[in-house]
Amino acid sequence: MSKFHPLSVSHVAHETRDTIVVTFAVPPQLAREFQFTQGQHLTLRARVNGADLRRSYSICSAVHDGTLKVAIKRVPGGQFSSWAYDTLKPGATLDVMPPMGHFNLPLAPENRKHYLAFAAGSGITPIMSILKTTLRAEPLSRFTLVYGNRASSTVIFREALSELKDQYLQRLNLVYVMSREQQDIELFNGRITHEKCAQLLRGWIRVADVDAAFVCGPEDMMQGVSAALQEAGLPKASIKIELFAASIPKHEHKRRAATPGAARGTEVTVIMDGNHSTFSMEQDKESVLDAGLRHGIDMRYSCKGGVCSTCRCKVVEGKVDMDVNYALEDYEIAAGFVLSCQSFPASASLVLDFDQA
């Protein structure tokens, strides 16, 4: 799961003025490795101006589509996104890691559920995969999508969403919220905030009928929507969150106060793809991920900000302090999973297993 594979780009489509959809050609021998679940993401790697860049992008195709697609939105100052937008053409090759992520729920054809999703901007990417897959896989379920953008021209997948609405007229409800384009209904103007979500839940969406909610977008939107949903009665366990990697909050590790006599060094063992690698590192100085990379281990990572979960692993022995977490759910943390990019050793020995699901 931690290995990159060279995949050829078969198609590049311009979705909006600053967003492209990239389709990969998956050779038959890699078909099983690149099978995905709706809502998962791919980690891409490329050398750009001599730098090894890695970024995670959500899969936007449905499981039944038989294609592997990601949407890449060019962001100001984004090295990878700008390079991809300007240079990617059919025939190009990118290093791609097999699909990862847990931004999904199990589906069953007999389910009769109401799913709710809130997305902003390119946060629609994983939601698109979830939406299409769910409506196809569960013919008795329905879906409500609240999608925020600046204006109609910036709506990613607008045509595809319209086609889905025509196809699933009674089972799909689309609500567009525009921050810079006036709409007839005042409630649909502005940004998706805590208050906006609360208003929608009071007047347009009956939370008692909602079985689960998906939220993908910037951190402030994510927190506001999650809080409003819980205040309206939806259990936290029924809310799935996916944060924009592009909106990673800046964080600087604060060193702990030294405890007299406590060990300051840790022997770390990393289990990845069945292989064991061991190295020593100082505690509270750098993350396990950075230390492993410094020792020449090809550690699995992408954003390094605690968002994408590419570096997810399980603590088998020892203890770590995890600075921030925007990717793991409570049940994963309770089971011993951590993000190595945010983990600092807090014991003399530490064993991390990247192979455990």
VEXDREN-2710 file (C-alpha; in Angstrom, 1 decimal):
% VEXDREN-2710
k/r/px/py/pz
1/MET/0.0/0.0/0.0
2/SER/2.9/2.4/0.6
3/LYS/4.5/2.0/-2.9
4/PHE/4.1/4.4/-5.7
5/HIS/3.3/3.1/-9.2
6/PRO/3.8/5.0/-12.4
7/LEU/0.4/5.6/-14.0
8/SER/-0.1/7.2/-17.4
9/VAL/-2.6/10.1/-17.8
10/SER/-5.2/9.1/-20.4
11/HIS/-7.3/12.3/-20.4
12/VAL/-7.3/15.8/-19.0
13/ALA/-10.5/17.8/-18.9
14/HIS/-10.9/21.4/-18.0
15/GLU/-13.8/21.5/-15.5
16/THR/-13.7/25.2/-14.6
17/ARG/-11.3/28.0/-15.2
18/ASP/-9.0/26.8/-12.5
19/THR/-9.8/23.0/-12.1
20/ILE/-8.9/20.0/-14.2
21/VAL/-10.1/16.4/-14.0
22/VAL/-7.3/13.9/-14.6
23/THR/-8.0/10.4/-15.7
24/PHE/-5.4/7.7/-15.1
25/ALA/-4.9/4.5/-17.2
26/VAL/-4.6/1.6/-14.8
27/PRO/-2.9/-1.4/-16.3
28/PRO/-4.5/-4.8/-15.8
29/GLN/-1.8/-6.0/-13.4
30/LEU/-2.5/-3.1/-11.1
31/ALA/-6.3/-3.2/-11.3
32/ARG/-6.7/-4.9/-7.9
33/GLU/-4.4/-2.4/-6.1
34/PHE/-6.2/0.5/-7.5
35/GLN/-9.7/-0.6/-6.7
36/PHE/-11.2/2.1/-4.5
37/THR/-14.1/2.8/-2.2
38/GLN/-16.1/6.0/-2.8
39/GLY/-14.6/9.0/-0.9
40/GLN/-11.0/7.8/-1.0
41/HIS/-8.0/9.7/-2.3
42/LEU/-4.8/9.2/-4.2
43/THR/-1.4/10.5/-3.3
44/LEU/0.5/11.8/-6.4
45/ARG/4.2/12.4/-6.6
46/ALA/6.2/14.4/-9.2
47/ARG/9.5/16.2/-9.4
48/VAL/8.8/19.9/-10.0
49/ASN/11.8/22.2/-10.5
50/GLY/14.0/19.6/-8.8
51/ALA/11.8/19.2/-5.8
52/ASP/10.0/15.9/-4.8
53/LEU/6.4/17.1/-4.3
54/ARG/3.6/14.9/-3.0
55/ARG/-0.1/15.9/-2.8
56/SER/-3.3/14.0/-2.1
57/TYR/-6.3/14.5/-4.3
58/SER/-9.8/12.9/-3.9
59/ILE/-11.1/10.5/-6.4
60/CYS/-14.2/12.0/-8.1
61/SER/-15.3/9.0/-10.1
62/ALA/-17.9/6.5/-8.9
63/VAL/-17.0/3.0/-8.0
64/HIS/-19.1/1.6/-10.9
65/ASP/-17.7/4.0/-13.5
66/GLY/-14.7/1.8/-14.2
67/THR/-12.4/4.8/-14.3
68/LEU/-9.9/6.4/-11.9
69/LYS/-10.2/10.2/-11.9
70/VAL/-9.1/13.1/-9.6
71/ALA/-9.9/16.8/-9.7
72/ILE/-7.0/19.2/-9.2
73/LYS/-7.8/22.8/-8.5
74/ARG/-5.1/25.4/-9.0
75/VAL/-4.6/27.3/-5.8
76/PRO/-2.6/30.6/-5.4
77/GLY/1.0/29.6/-4.6
78/GLY/0.3/25.9/-5.0
79/GLN/3.4/24.4/-6.5
80/PHE/1.9/21.0/-7.4
81/SER/-1.5/22.2/-8.4
82/SER/-0.1/25.0/-10.6
83/TRP/2.4/22.6/-12.3
84/ALA/-0.3/20.0/-12.8
85/TYR/-2.8/22.5/-14.3
86/ASP/-0.2/24.0/-16.6
87/THR/1.6/20.9/-17.8
88/LEU/-0.4/17.7/-17.4
89/LYS/-1.4/16.2/-20.8
90/PRO/-2.5/12.8/-22.0
91/GLY/0.6/10.5/-22.1
92/ALA/2.2/12.1/-19.1
93/THR/3.2/9.8/-16.3
94/LEU/2.8/10.4/-12.6
95/ASP/3.8/8.3/-9.6
96/VAL/0.5/7.3/-7.8
97/MET/0.0/5.5/-4.5
98/PRO/-3.0/3.1/-4.3
99/PRO/-6.3/4.6/-2.9
100/MET/-6.5/5.4/0.8
101/GLY/-9.0/7.0/3.2
102/HIS/-12.0/6.3/5.3
103/PHE/-14.4/9.1/4.2
104/ASN/-17.2/6.7/3.4
105/LEU/-19.8/4.4/4.9
106/PRO/-20.6/0.8/3.9
107/LEU/-23.4/0.6/1.3
108/ALA/-26.1/-2.1/0.9
109/PRO/-28.8/-2.4/-1.8
110/GLU/-31.5/-2.9/0.8
111/ASN/-30.7/0.3/2.7
112/ARG/-33.4/3.0/2.8
113/LYS/-31.4/6.0/4.1
114/HIS/-31.2/9.7/3.8
115/TYR/-27.7/11.0/3.3
116/LEU/-26.7/14.7/3.7
117/ALA/-23.6/16.4/2.4
118/PHE/-22.1/19.8/2.8
119/ALA/-19.3/20.8/0.4
120/ALA/-17.5/24.0/-0.5
121/GLY/-15.5/24.6/-3.6
122/SER/-13.3/21.6/-4.5
123/GLY/-14.7/19.8/-1.4
124/ILE/-17.2/18.5/-3.9
125/THR/-14.6/16.0/-5.3
126/PRO/-15.0/13.2/-2.8
127/ILE/-18.7/14.0/-2.3
128/MET/-19.2/13.5/-6.1
129/SER/-17.8/9.9/-5.8
130/ILE/-19.9/9.2/-2.7
131/LEU/-23.0/10.7/-4.3
132/LYS/-22.9/8.9/-7.6
133/THR/-21.9/5.6/-6.0
134/THR/-24.6/5.7/-3.3
135/LEU/-27.4/6.6/-5.6
136/ARG/-26.5/3.7/-7.9
137/ALA/-25.8/1.1/-5.1
138/GLU/-28.7/1.9/-2.9
139/PRO/-31.9/2.4/-5.1
140/LEU/-34.1/3.0/-2.0
141/SER/-31.8/5.7/-0.5
142/ARG/-31.9/9.5/-1.2
143/PHE/-29.3/12.2/-1.0
144/THR/-29.3/16.0/-0.1
145/LEU/-26.3/18.0/-1.2
146/VAL/-25.6/21.6/0.0
147/TYR/-22.8/23.0/-2.2
148/GLY/-21.2/26.4/-1.6
149/ASN/-19.3/28.4/-4.2
150/ARG/-18.5/32.0/-5.1
151/ALA/-20.5/32.0/-8.3
152/SER/-22.1/29.7/-10.9
153/SER/-18.9/29.8/-13.0
154/THR/-16.8/28.3/-10.2
155/VAL/-19.1/25.3/-9.5
156/ILE/-17.1/22.1/-10.2
157/PHE/-19.1/19.3/-11.8
158/ARG/-22.1/21.6/-12.3
159/GLU/-23.1/19.8/-15.6
160/ALA/-22.6/16.3/-14.0
161/LEU/-24.7/17.3/-11.0
162/SER/-27.5/18.5/-13.2
163/GLU/-27.4/15.2/-15.1
164/LEU/-27.6/13.3/-11.8
165/LYS/-30.6/15.5/-10.7
166/ASP/-32.4/14.6/-13.9
167/GLN/-31.6/10.9/-13.4
168/TYR/-32.5/10.8/-9.8
169/LEU/-35.3/13.4/-9.7
170/GLN/-37.0/12.2/-6.6
171/ARG/-34.0/10.9/-4.7
172/LEU/-31.5/13.8/-5.1
173/ASN/-32.0/17.3/-3.7
174/LEU/-29.4/20.0/-4.7
175/VAL/-29.0/23.2/-2.8
176/TYR/-26.5/25.8/-4.1
177/VAL/-25.2/28.5/-1.8
178/MET/-23.4/31.4/-3.6
179/SER/-21.2/33.9/-1.8
180/ARG/-20.7/36.4/-4.6
181/GLU/-23.7/35.8/-6.8
182/GLN/-27.2/36.9/-5.8
183/GLN/-29.9/34.2/-5.8
184/ASP/-33.6/34.7/-5.5
185/ILE/-33.8/33.0/-2.1
186/GLU/-31.9/35.0/0.5
187/LEU/-31.0/31.9/2.5
188/PHE/-29.0/30.6/-0.4
189/ASN/-26.7/33.7/-0.5
190/GLY/-23.5/33.9/1.5
191/ARG/-21.0/31.4/2.8
192/ILE/-21.7/28.1/4.5
193/THR/-21.2/29.0/8.1
194/HIS/-22.5/27.6/11.4
195/GLU/-25.5/30.0/11.3
196/LYS/-26.2/29.3/7.6
197/CYS/-26.2/25.6/8.3
198/ALA/-28.5/26.1/11.3
199/GLN/-30.9/28.1/9.2
200/LEU/-31.0/25.4/6.5
201/LEU/-31.6/22.7/9.2
202/ARG/-34.5/24.7/10.6
203/GLY/-36.2/25.5/7.3
204/TRP/-35.1/23.2/4.5
205/ILE/-33.6/20.0/5.9
206/ARG/-35.3/17.8/8.6
207/VAL/-32.4/16.4/10.7
208/ALA/-34.6/13.7/12.2
209/ASP/-34.8/12.1/8.7
210/VAL/-31.0/12.2/8.2
211/ASP/-29.0/9.0/8.8
212/ALA/-25.5/10.3/8.1
213/ALA/-23.8/13.5/6.9
214/PHE/-20.6/14.1/5.0
215/VAL/-18.7/17.4/5.3
216/CYS/-15.8/18.5/3.1
217/GLY/-14.3/21.9/2.9
218/PRO/-12.2/24.5/4.7
219/GLU/-11.7/24.1/8.5
220/ASP/-14.0/26.9/9.6
221/MET/-16.8/25.6/7.4
222/MET/-16.2/22.1/8.6
223/GLN/-16.3/23.0/12.2
224/GLY/-19.4/25.3/11.8
225/VAL/-21.4/22.7/9.9
226/SER/-20.4/19.8/12.3
227/ALA/-21.4/21.9/15.3
228/ALA/-24.8/22.9/13.8
229/LEU/-25.6/19.3/12.9
230/GLN/-24.9/18.1/16.4
231/GLU/-26.9/21.0/17.9
232/ALA/-29.8/20.0/15.7
233/GLY/-29.6/16.4/17.0
234/LEU/-27.4/14.5/14.6
235/PRO/-24.9/12.3/16.6
236/LYS/-21.3/13.1/16.1
237/ALA/-20.7/9.5/15.1
238/SER/-23.0/10.0/12.1
239/ILE/-20.9/12.9/10.8
240/LYS/-18.0/12.1/8.5
241/ILE/-15.4/14.9/8.0
242/GLU/-12.9/15.5/5.2
243/LEU/-10.8/18.7/5.5
244/PHE/-9.3/20.6/2.6
245/ALA/-5.5/19.8/2.5
246/ALA/-5.1/23.3/1.0
247/SER/-6.5/24.9/4.2
248/ILE/-4.2/23.1/6.6
249/PRO/-3.8/25.4/9.6
250/LYS/-0.3/26.4/10.3
251/HIS/1.0/24.6/13.4
252/GLU/4.4/24.6/15.1
253/HIS/5.3/21.9/17.6
254/LYS/5.7/23.1/21.2
255/ARG/8.3/21.1/23.1
256/ARG/7.2/19.6/26.4
257/ALA/8.8/20.6/29.7
258/ALA/11.7/18.2/30.4
259/THR/11.1/15.7/33.2
260/PRO/14.2/15.1/35.3
261/GLY/15.7/11.6/34.8
262/ALA/13.3/10.8/31.9
263/ALA/14.7/9.1/28.8
264/ARG/15.2/11.5/25.9
265/GLY/16.0/9.0/23.2
266/THR/13.7/6.5/21.5
267/GLU/14.4/3.4/19.4
268/VAL/11.7/3.3/16.7
269/THR/10.8/0.3/14.6
270/VAL/8.7/0.9/11.5
271/ILE/6.7/-2.0/9.9
272/MET/5.8/-1.2/6.3
273/ASP/5.0/-3.6/3.4
274/GLY/6.1/-6.4/5.7
275/ASN/9.6/-5.0/6.2
276/HIS/11.0/-3.9/9.6
277/SER/13.3/-0.8/9.8
278/THR/14.8/0.5/13.1
279/PHE/16.4/3.8/13.9
280/SER/17.1/6.0/16.9
281/MET/15.8/9.5/17.4
282/GLU/15.6/12.2/20.0
283/GLN/12.2/12.7/21.7
284/ASP/10.3/16.0/21.3
285/LYS/12.6/17.3/18.5
286/GLU/11.0/16.1/15.3
287/SER/8.1/13.9/14.2
288/VAL/8.5/10.2/13.7
289/LEU/7.9/10.8/10.0
290/ASP/10.7/13.4/9.6
291/ALA/13.1/11.2/11.6
292/GLY/12.4/8.2/9.4
293/LEU/12.9/10.2/6.3
294/ARG/16.1/11.6/7.6
295/HIS/17.3/8.0/8.2
296/GLY/16.6/7.1/4.6
297/ILE/13.4/5.2/5.1
298/ASP/10.8/5.7/2.3
299/MET/8.0/6.7/4.7
300/ARG/4.5/7.1/3.5
301/TYR/3.2/10.7/3.6
302/SER/1.7/13.5/1.6
303/CYS/0.5/16.7/3.3
304/LYS/2.5/16.5/6.6
305/GLY/-0.2/18.6/8.2
306/GLY/-2.4/15.9/9.9
307/VAL/-5.1/16.2/7.2
308/CYS/-4.8/13.5/4.5
309/SER/-4.2/10.4/6.7
310/THR/-1.6/9.0/4.2
311/CYS/0.9/8.5/7.0
312/ARG/-1.7/6.7/9.2
313/CYS/-0.2/3.9/11.3
314/LYS/-0.8/1.9/14.4
315/VAL/1.1/2.1/17.7
316/VAL/2.0/-1.5/18.5
317/GLU/4.4/-0.8/21.3
318/GLY/5.3/2.4/23.2
319/LYS/3.6/5.8/23.3
320/VAL/3.5/8.9/21.2
321/ASP/2.1/12.4/21.6
322/MET/0.1/13.5/18.6
323/ASP/0.1/17.3/18.0
324/VAL/-2.9/17.8/15.7
325/ASN/-5.4/15.5/14.0
326/TYR/-7.8/16.4/11.2
327/ALA/-8.0/12.9/9.6
328/LEU/-8.5/10.2/12.2
329/GLU/-11.9/9.5/13.8
330/ASP/-12.4/8.8/17.5
331/TYR/-12.7/5.1/17.1
332/GLU/-9.4/4.9/15.1
333/ILE/-7.6/6.8/17.9
334/ALA/-9.1/4.5/20.5
335/ALA/-7.8/1.5/18.4
336/GLY/-4.2/2.9/18.6
337/PHE/-3.9/4.6/15.2
338/VAL/-1.9/7.8/14.9
339/LEU/-0.6/10.1/12.2
340/SER/3.2/9.7/12.0
341/CYS/3.6/13.3/10.6
342/GLN/2.2/14.6/13.9
343/SER/3.6/12.0/16.3
344/PHE/6.4/12.6/18.7
345/PRO/7.8/9.6/20.7
346/ALA/7.0/9.6/24.5
347/SER/8.6/6.3/25.4
348/ALA/12.1/4.7/25.1
349/SER/10.9/2.2/22.5
350/LEU/8.3/2.6/19.8
351/VAL/6.9/0.2/17.2
352/LEU/4.6/1.6/14.4
353/ASP/2.8/-0.7/12.0
354/PHE/1.8/0.9/8.7
355/ASP/0.4/-2.3/7.3
356/GLN/-2.6/-2.6/9.7
357/ALA/-5.9/-1.4/8.3
END
